[in-house]
Amino acid sequence: MLKRYVSSFAWAMLVPAVVLAQQAHPDLSGAWSYAIDRAPAALKKTVNGVVTIQKIDQSARHGDATAVPGARPSTPAPSYKPEHQAKVKHLFDNESKLDPVFYCGKPGVPRIGPPRKIVQLPAETIFFYEDISGDPYRIVPTDGRPHRVNANPSHYGDSVGRWEGQVFVVDARNFVDDTWIGEDGYFHSAELRVTERLWKVGDNMVWQATVEDPVVLAAPWVMPPRLVRPSTESLEESPKCVETDGAKLLNDDHHLQR
Amino acid sequence: MRQTISAWAGAFLLVSTVTSVGAHHSPSAIFDMSTRISVTGTLTKIDWINPHIVIAMDAKGSGGSLERWTFESNPPSWYRSVGLARADFAKVIGQTVTVEGVRARDRSLFGYMQKITLPDGTSLELINSADSK
């Protein structure tokens, strides 16, 4: 009798511990490497004839992590409904003049990419960003509350988060329609909805977004995942953005951005 | 102050692969990528702003007249990541520096800085990441 009691007690103590261990969420907190596009150049510094080369980590800026565990099948570009494809081409052809990001505009979600810093708290998770247009933040409730009813549309939307196993899922909606969801003229409507998935692979973090817009897209766009490394570089307030090159453009040349 | 402008045939490949304009437009939309210039003069100002840092310098033109040059370069966050801050440039305001880069197609006194040599001989140069291995 005593033996059975002890055994039952042991199980009673053990099972919750196992369940808790299985339900424990990975901690995404910390600083993460820059995911915005910067010049693909290194610095060659010469001091008293001694040369040093300083490169920057740009591994997180484009979705080339399709083979990472947990990544969903993706496509490099969204699929637009036929009636909107001409507009996409026009925006692409005139990207250097029409892309809001070129002129200090906010990139919005999902174009801003993974956060530069995450603070994970019991009832909310906070995303911090550094961007040429400024340094936005997003507070993502994780206590089960619904989306805000009276929130104004914004560039970074209204977000709620939840855990699906080891994956942090952020549902963002209620956007303004003056951002692009990516380079090459990928415009969207105010019906945009973005689902971001973040998870750990070793010390790294993976970020993958799915874009839905029933007004302009023919199907949801699962974006290529990005593998983001931890960063030891502290965040710093971004200097003001003063665009003066637009008036100097003499042709429509542009190149890969984000 | 001394200003020299020199064009190097064949410089196109080097300069175009540097692609220094970064998260913005293509450099060829503004700058003459086939010609690299070198300007020596007095550094007068450094603006630590996005999307490009901007430096101003006074140089002497070929006829002896004062030429006020402006060069933009990579964004502040790029410079921060390679360990350079505004103070690294500001400390030589009023002193003679040499800037190398590409000039605006409209032939204005505007360019993209790809290398700067400071008064103590220290040089800071943007190079193609692929060439830095």
HADDOCK unambig.tbl for C-alpha pairs under 7 A between the chains (distance, minus, plus):
assign (segid A and resid 37 and name CA) (segid B and resid 23 and name CA) 5.36 0.50 0.50
assign (segid A and resid 38 and name CA) (segid B and resid 22 and name CA) 5.00 0.50 0.50
assign (segid A and resid 38 and name CA) (segid B and resid 23 and name CA) 5.28 0.50 0.50
assign (segid A and resid 38 and name CA) (segid B and resid 78 and name CA) 6.54 0.50 0.50
assign (segid A and resid 39 and name CA) (segid B and resid 19 and name CA) 6.84 0.50 0.50
assign (segid A and resid 39 and name CA) (segid B and resid 20 and name CA) 5.51 0.50 0.50
assign (segid A and resid 39 and name CA) (segid B and resid 21 and name CA) 6.24 0.50 0.50
assign (segid A and resid 39 and name CA) (segid B and resid 22 and name CA) 3.63 0.50 0.50
assign (segid A and resid 39 and name CA) (segid B and resid 23 and name CA) 6.40 0.50 0.50
assign (segid A and resid 39 and name CA) (segid B and resid 74 and name CA) 6.54 0.50 0.50
assign (segid A and resid 40 and name CA) (segid B and resid 19 and name CA) 6.89 0.50 0.50
assign (segid A and resid 40 and name CA) (segid B and resid 22 and name CA) 6.77 0.50 0.50
assign (segid A and resid 40 and name CA) (segid B and resid 128 and name CA) 6.78 0.50 0.50
assign (segid A and resid 40 and name CA) (segid B and resid 129 and name CA) 6.15 0.50 0.50
assign (segid A and resid 41 and name CA) (segid B and resid 18 and name CA) 6.07 0.50 0.50
assign (segid A and resid 41 and name CA) (segid B and resid 20 and name CA) 6.69 0.50 0.50
assign (segid A and resid 41 and name CA) (segid B and resid 126 and name CA) 5.91 0.50 0.50
assign (segid A and resid 41 and name CA) (segid B and resid 127 and name CA) 5.36 0.50 0.50
assign (segid A and resid 41 and name CA) (segid B and resid 128 and name CA) 4.75 0.50 0.50
assign (segid A and resid 41 and name CA) (segid B and resid 129 and name CA) 4.81 0.50 0.50
assign (segid A and resid 42 and name CA) (segid B and resid 126 and name CA) 5.70 0.50 0.50
assign (segid A and resid 42 and name CA) (segid B and resid 127 and name CA) 5.22 0.50 0.50
assign (segid A and resid 42 and name CA) (segid B and resid 128 and name CA) 6.02 0.50 0.50
assign (segid A and resid 42 and name CA) (segid B and resid 129 and name CA) 4.96 0.50 0.50
assign (segid A and resid 42 and name CA) (segid B and resid 132 and name CA) 6.93 0.50 0.50
assign (segid A and resid 43 and name CA) (segid B and resid 82 and name CA) 6.58 0.50 0.50
assign (segid A and resid 43 and name CA) (segid B and resid 124 and name CA) 6.67 0.50 0.50
assign (segid A and resid 43 and name CA) (segid B and resid 125 and name CA) 5.61 0.50 0.50
assign (segid A and resid 43 and name CA) (segid B and resid 126 and name CA) 4.87 0.50 0.50
assign (segid A and resid 43 and name CA) (segid B and resid 127 and name CA) 6.11 0.50 0.50
assign (segid A and resid 44 and name CA) (segid B and resid 124 and name CA) 5.86 0.50 0.50
assign (segid A and resid 44 and name CA) (segid B and resid 125 and name CA) 4.97 0.50 0.50
assign (segid A and resid 44 and name CA) (segid B and resid 126 and name CA) 6.23 0.50 0.50
assign (segid A and resid 44 and name CA) (segid B and resid 127 and name CA) 6.56 0.50 0.50
assign (segid A and resid 45 and name CA) (segid B and resid 123 and name CA) 5.74 0.50 0.50
assign (segid A and resid 45 and name CA) (segid B and resid 124 and name CA) 4.72 0.50 0.50
assign (segid A and resid 45 and name CA) (segid B and resid 125 and name CA) 6.35 0.50 0.50
assign (segid A and resid 46 and name CA) (segid B and resid 122 and name CA) 5.56 0.50 0.50
assign (segid A and resid 46 and name CA) (segid B and resid 123 and name CA) 5.15 0.50 0.50
assign (segid A and resid 46 and name CA) (segid B and resid 124 and name CA) 6.63 0.50 0.50
assign (segid A and resid 47 and name CA) (segid B and resid 122 and name CA) 4.76 0.50 0.50
assign (segid A and resid 47 and name CA) (segid B and resid 123 and name CA) 6.84 0.50 0.50
assign (segid A and resid 48 and name CA) (segid B and resid 122 and name CA) 6.87 0.50 0.50
assign (segid A and resid 53 and name CA) (segid B and resid 132 and name CA) 6.70 0.50 0.50
assign (segid A and resid 54 and name CA) (segid B and resid 82 and name CA) 5.66 0.50 0.50
assign (segid A and resid 55 and name CA) (segid B and resid 82 and name CA) 6.67 0.50 0.50
assign (segid A and resid 55 and name CA) (segid B and resid 129 and name CA) 6.77 0.50 0.50
assign (segid A and resid 56 and name CA) (segid B and resid 81 and name CA) 6.22 0.50 0.50
assign (segid A and resid 56 and name CA) (segid B and resid 82 and name CA) 6.55 0.50 0.50
assign (segid A and resid 96 and name CA) (segid B and resid 25 and name CA) 5.56 0.50 0.50
assign (segid A and resid 102 and name CA) (segid B and resid 24 and name CA) 5.49 0.50 0.50
assign (segid A and resid 132 and name CA) (segid B and resid 50 and name CA) 5.87 0.50 0.50
assign (segid A and resid 132 and name CA) (segid B and resid 51 and name CA) 6.12 0.50 0.50
assign (segid A and resid 239 and name CA) (segid B and resid 48 and name CA) 6.70 0.50 0.50
assign (segid A and resid 239 and name CA) (segid B and resid 49 and name CA) 5.12 0.50 0.50
assign (segid A and resid 239 and name CA) (segid B and resid 50 and name CA) 6.04 0.50 0.50
assign (segid A and resid 240 and name CA) (segid B and resid 49 and name CA) 5.55 0.50 0.50
assign (segid A and resid 240 and name CA) (segid B and resid 50 and name CA) 5.90 0.50 0.50
assign (segid A and resid 241 and name CA) (segid B and resid 49 and name CA) 5.88 0.50 0.50
assign (segid A and resid 241 and name CA) (segid B and resid 50 and name CA) 4.26 0.50 0.50
assign (segid A and resid 241 and name CA) (segid B and resid 51 and name CA) 5.83 0.50 0.50
assign (segid A and resid 242 and name CA) (segid B and resid 49 and name CA) 6.74 0.50 0.50
assign (segid A and resid 242 and name CA) (segid B and resid 50 and name CA) 6.05 0.50 0.50
assign (segid A and resid 242 and name CA) (segid B and resid 51 and name CA) 6.83 0.50 0.50
assign (segid A and resid 243 and name CA) (segid B and resid 51 and name CA) 6.66 0.50 0.50
assign (segid A and resid 248 and name CA) (segid B and resid 30 and name CA) 6.06 0.50 0.50
assign (segid A and resid 249 and name CA) (segid B and resid 29 and name CA) 5.20 0.50 0.50
assign (segid A and resid 249 and name CA) (segid B and resid 30 and name CA) 5.16 0.50 0.50
assign (segid A and resid 250 and name CA) (segid B and resid 29 and name CA) 5.35 0.50 0.50
assign (segid A and resid 250 and name CA) (segid B and resid 30 and name CA) 5.96 0.50 0.50
assign (segid A and resid 251 and name CA) (segid B and resid 29 and name CA) 5.07 0.50 0.50
assign (segid A and resid 252 and name CA) (segid B and resid 29 and name CA) 6.51 0.50 0.50
assign (segid A and resid 253 and name CA) (segid B and resid 25 and name CA) 6.94 0.50 0.50
assign (segid A and resid 253 and name CA) (segid B and resid 26 and name CA) 5.36 0.50 0.50
assign (segid A and resid 253 and name CA) (segid B and resid 28 and name CA) 6.74 0.50 0.50
assign (segid A and resid 253 and name CA) (segid B and resid 29 and name CA) 5.43 0.50 0.50
assign (segid A and resid 254 and name CA) (segid B and resid 25 and name CA) 4.89 0.50 0.50
assign (segid A and resid 254 and name CA) (segid B and resid 26 and name CA) 4.29 0.50 0.50
assign (segid A and resid 255 and name CA) (segid B and resid 25 and name CA) 6.61 0.50 0.50
assign (segid A and resid 255 and name CA) (segid B and resid 26 and name CA) 5.62 0.50 0.50
assign (segid A and resid 257 and name CA) (segid B and resid 23 and name CA) 5.72 0.50 0.50
